[in-house]
């Protein structure tokens, strides 16, 4: 079985960070548990890192607009030269290929609606186009039942086409590690999913600054129009290697995750594995995945964010200990080996076809 992987180029390359990470971990786990499957990565942009465990084929420096059609043609030519049984690709850009398509998605934020959405959700006509695209796909992989339901809501995808395959978490996050920051501090995760809530979170942190003399460490790829200066007592890290992230998680007084429409809860799971006290927006799949372990806030209310922050920061040790007691079963079901086996089982249908 030869599996192709292609991550199309988008206007916002930072949107690929989590899907790149997911595919890297999936391929690595598949290579460990199954030697019969081979991977070929078709790389169309310098923005995308080569995934270890794959044969690498560079096809074009793809762009946007009319170049997308040319990119599809060059991808199809590459697929003829390097044939695969199935092509695994994220739900980011429509591909017209001559091989079975296995789509994957960690969120459907571009179609979700929430206060202050920018850009606005796609128009109904565009949703219909994506609906046809989903029907043309052979399988669609999502990490949660929440996201499976959203595929059904938006695109009326048949349930037998959907594979719910939870993401894993790395054991590195629970291995004792020193922090690169001086305590006390809180971590705030910033990306495009968090963008609509970041103003309220910053306002909440400013309002409790006197009672909370913590440094704020903002981690994540960010977004196009984020502030150039986050202010005093702030450290901005757009990239942070897992081992350093582990140290930050393990010694923080709170990990604040304000992402809307998150379909995987990947960052929350990482923090839980590190026993970090988690403060999260009640949105997307987070509650489905993490249950009552985080302290939740209403992402539309600054007062709700303040109350959640105070509840954790006033006694972070108690929340950390509570996390340790509750997390064992959750983390057993979220590991990359299980994720790999579910994906490999789903590939059997392509061999049968």
Secondary structure, DSSP 8 states (H G I E B T S, - for coil): -EEEEE----S-GGGGHHHHHHHHHHHHHHHHH-SS-EEEEEE--TTS---TTEEEEE-----STTHHHHHHHHHHHHHHHS--SEEEEETTS----SSEEEEEESB-TTT---TT-SS----HHHHHHHHHHHHHSSEEEESSHHHHHHHHHHH---GGGEEE------GGGGS----SS-SSEEEEE-STTTHHHHHHHHHHHHHTTTT---EEEEES---TT--S---TTEEEES---HHHHHHHHHH-SEEEE--SSBSS-HHHHHHHHTT--EEEES-TTHHHHHTTSSEEE-TT-HHHHHHHHHHHHTTHHHHHHHHHHHHHHHHHSS-HHHHHHHHHHHHHHHHH-
